């Protein structure tokens, strides 16, 4: 069995490749391989609308069955790829099926990191898949005390959702402020205030030493200070790593993801998209972006590249958003360490503002806090800054 294009991973990035090919008139054979058995779904709602019960799981679907059937693809749900032979153009699935391909797209995304020993205790969760969200919601409905380990975007969203369900929540973070990776230290104070004002106990500059269990179930979290935080549910949100273990020995270069050139090519006839792809390494601007918008845009870019439509280097403007309590936080670009951050509209005290981050004399990031209108101009501002001459 040989496909003209085989796509491994049918979430946002992989699906965008398939749909982009068909919209551009591609009539060749397609194969879609995915580790999960159900229909493709969107991940952002898993920590919010699905987790708190506002949405049924089916509402998070990216496409219904009829839309997938319209792609006329050879569909392999619930069969993760286990190995790849790049020189031989062969892909092997868990059930032993071997798929040949002319062009391959790797879109396998991320795998949640875990705390050592956490898999042996009931009540300890990570959140990456729809099944994870369902299991966590089931536990939250009967929980009293919840500890969220890690105050990045995902951890903060889970903490906000758990508070919305009326649970006692403690958020533990080794950095000095929550969400510093995306907001920087200065605006991290705003995130800290948001959670404490909503009743979350926030422990920053604090690490987790161990989980405490009794009779096979978690009952607490021991911190680096020696204190034990009571918990009948613990959520570990300490980041994720690219799902590339199946590519070991494949012939692809792996380094914090699948290493690609600035056209998202990992090798001859092989592309990568989404969270798993580290793009632009050859020109010194390699980056791996973990966000929903990039996955879709990169998938459409690769669909054009497969068809020989060279659009030049892939140069995304990073974008993320997060809904917590009644606040929408948006970021275009980035807020690097030591960037100069200034509020250009509204104020942090009013909980409605737009802030600019500048580094090297350039605008490198725009943060919007409950300011969707002014933030919409951020992409154009960042593009203009990118093309402007550097400050002396």
N, C-alpha and C positions, 0 to 999 in steps of 0.2 A: 504494500500500500504506500503510495507516494503522493504527497500534496504539493501543489505549486507553492503555497505558503502555509506553514504550520506555526501556530501561535500557542505558546505555553503560558497559561494564565489568562483567565477570561473575566477579570474584573475590569475596572475603568480603562486602564491602558490597553490591555489586549483587545477588549471589545472595540475601542476606538480605532485600532488598526484594521480590524475586520470590516467595520462599517465604513471607514474611510476608503478602503479598497473598493468595496462594492459601489459606493457613491461615485467614485471616479471611473466606473465602467469596467472594473476588473471582472473577467468572466472565468478565470482559472479556478482550480480546486483549492478549497480552504479546509484546514483542520484546526479545531479549537480543543485544546486540552486544558482541563482544570482539575485541581486537587479536590475541590468541593463538589458534592453531588447535586446540589440544587441549582436553581437559576442564578445567574450573576446578580450581585447586589451591591449597593453603595455602602461604603464604610463610615463616613462621617455621622450618619444618624445612630450608629450602634451605641455610642456613648451618651446619647441625648434622647431623641424621640423614641427610639426602640427600647432603650434601657428603662426609661421612666414610664413606658406604657402608652404614651400618646399615639404612637403609630403601631399598627400590627406589622409583623415582620414582612409581609408581602409588599407593604408600601415602600420598603427600602430597595425593592428590586430595580435593577438598572433597565431590564427589558423583560417583557413577557415572552412566553413560549413562541407566539406567532412571529414576533420580531426576530427571534433567533432563527426560526425556520426560514424566514425570508432571506437570511444570509446564505442559505444553501451551503452550509458548512458541515463537514464530518465532525460531529460533536462527541467529545469523550469526557463526560462529567464524572467526578469521583475517582479519577485515575491519575494520580500525580506522576509526572515524569521522574524517572529514577536515574537516567544516565543519558549522555549525549556524546555522539561521535562526530565531531565537526568535520574531519577530513572525509569520513564516509557518508556524511549527510544523513545520519540515522539517529532517531530519537526512540528511546525505550521507555515504555510505561510500566507501572507497577504490576500489571497482570501479564507482563511478558510481551505485549503487543509492540511491534517495531514499526515505526512510521518513518518512511523516507520523506525528504523534503527538498525543494529547490531553494527556498528562502525560509529562514527560521526567525521568529521573534520571541525573545525571552521577556516575559512580563509576570514573573512569579512573586514580586512584591517582597514583603518583609515577614519575619517571624519574631514574635514577642520575646524579649529577654525575661529570664526568670531568676528569682533568688535561689541560691543553692539550698537544696532540701525542701523547697516549697511544694514540689509535686507529691510529697508523701502525706500532705495534710489536707483534709476536706476544709472548705471554706476559703481557700486561697485561690485567687483568680488572676488571670491576665485577660486582656480584651483586645482581640484582633479580628475574630470571626463572628458571624451571626450566632453560631452555636455558643461561643463564649458569652455573648451579650445575653442570650436566653438563660444560661446557667447563672450568670451573675444576677440578673433580675430576680430569678427564683430565690436566691439567697438573700437579696436585699429586702424582699417583701417580709421576711421574718427576722431580719437582723435588728440588733439594738445598737451596737457599737461597730463602726466601720473605720478601718485605717487604710488610707491610700498612700502607697509608697511611691514617691516621685511626683513632683509638682510641675511637670511639663504641661503641654497643652492637653494631652489625653488625661493625665491625672487630675488636672484642674476641672475638666469637664465631668469626669466621673464623680469627683467630690461634690460639684454643684448639683448633679443629678441625685446623688444620695441624700443631700440636704433637702432637696425638693421633695423627696419621699419621706421626710421627717426623721431621718436617722441622725444619730450622733456621729460626727465625722471628724477624724483627725488626719491632717495632711502632712506628711513627713518629707522633707526635702534637704539634701546636703548642701545646696547652694544657699546664698544669703537671702534670696527672694525667689518666688515662684516665676516660672516662665521666662527666666533670664535668657535662655537660648534664643528665644524669638523676640522678646521685648527689650532686652538689655537690662542692666541693673537699675537705671533710673526709673524706667516705667514698670519694672517689677514691683515697685512699691504700690503702684495702683492695683496690680493683681492681688497683692497681699491684702490690701484694704478691702477689696471686693469680697474676698473669702471670709475674712474675719467679721466684716459687717453682716454677713449672712450666717454667722454662727459656727463656722468651721474653726476648729482648733488648729492653728498653723505652727508647725515646728520646723523652722528653717535652720540651716547650719547644723543639721542633725542627720546622722546616718543610721541605717538599720543594721544591728549586729546579728540578730537571729529572730526566727519565728518561734513562738512558744506554743506547744500543742499538748492536748490531753486526750487520750483514747482516740487518737487518729484525727482529731479536729483542732484547728487553730483556735487559741484562746487569747493570744496576745502577741505583741511585737516588742522585742527588746531593742532599745536604741543604743547608740554609741555612748550615751551618758550612763547606761545601766538601768534606766527606768524601763518599766514594762507597761505598755499601753494596752489596756483591755480591748479585745476585738473578737467578735464572732464571724466577721468577714474581713478579709484583707485583699486589697487589690494591688497588684504589682504593676506599676506603670513606669518602668525605668528604661524605656526605649525599646527599640527593635533592631534587628540585624537583617541584612539582605538574605533572602532564601536562595542561597547558591550552593549548598552542600551537594546537591545532585549534579552539579557541573564540575566537580573535582575530577581532574584527569580528562576533561572534554577537549582541551586545546584552547579554551578561552582564558583570557587573563582575568583573574579575580583579585580584587583589592578593594575592600569595602564596597562590594557590588561587582557588577559586570563592567569591566573597563571598556569604554567606547571612544571613538573619535568624535569630532564635532558634528558628524552627521548621524550619530547614534549607532554606528557600525561597530560591532564587537569583533568581527572577523568577516572574511569573504562570505557573503550570503547569510550573515547572522547579524541581527539588530537586537537591541534591548531598549525597553521603555519602562517608565514609571519608577517606583521607589527603588527597584533593584539596579537601575542603570546609573553608572557614573560616567558622565558624558564630558567630552572636550578635554581629555587628559593630555593629548598630544601637544596642545598649544598652551599648556600651563594653566588652563582655566577649568580644570575638571571639577565637576560638582555632582552631587547626588541629592535630589530634591524629594522630600517625603511630603507631597501634598496632592490632593485630588485634582486640582486644576492642571498641574503639570502633567499628570498621568494622561489626561485626555488630550492636551495639546501636543504632547510628545507622540502619542499614538497616531494622531492625524498627520504629524510631520513625517513619521516613519512610513505611513501608508503611501504618502507622495514619493518618498525616497525609493521605495520598492518599485514603484512604477517609473522610475527614472526622472522624476521631476525634482531637480536639484534646486532647493530654495536657499542655498547657502548654509552656513553653520547654524546649528540649533542654539539660539540665544534666548532662553526664557527669562521673563521677569518673575521671580519667585512670588507666590501669593499663598497666604493661608488665612483662614478665618476660624473663629471659635465663638460659640454661643454659650455663655455661662450666666445663670440666673436670668436677668433681663438685659444683659449686655451683649452686644456683638463687637468682638475685637477683630480687626483686620490688619494685615501686614502685607504691604507690597515691598519687594526687595528684602533687605536684611538690616539688622541693627548690630553691627560688629562690636567687639570689645573696643573700648576707648573712643567710640563714635561720639560726636557732639550731638546731643539730642535737645531739640527746642520745640516747645508747643507753639504752633503757628495759628491755631484757631481753637476757641473754647478754652477750657481749663481742666486740669486734673481734678481740682476740688469739686467742680460741677459734674464730674463723671461724664463729660461729653467733650472730646477734643480730637484734634489732628496734630500729630507730632512728626517732625522731620528729623532724620538721622543723617549726619554728614561725616564723611571720612575722606581725607586727602583732597579737600576742597570740592568734593562732589556730593550730591544728594544720593544716598545709597539705600534709604529706606523710608517708608511712610507708614505710620501707625494711625489707624482710625479707631476711636473708642466711642461707640454709639454715634458715629458720624458717617453713614454710608454714602451720602451725597458727595461731600468734599473728597472722600477717599477715592471715588471713582476716577478722578483725574490723576491719580498717583502713577498709573502705568505710563501715561504720556510724559509726566514730569521726569520719571526715572529714565525713560528712553532718551529724552532731551539731554539729561545730565550725562548719560553714557557717551553721547556723541560730542559733548562739549570738550574743549581742551582742558587738560589738567591744570590745577592751580600751581604756580611756581613754588 
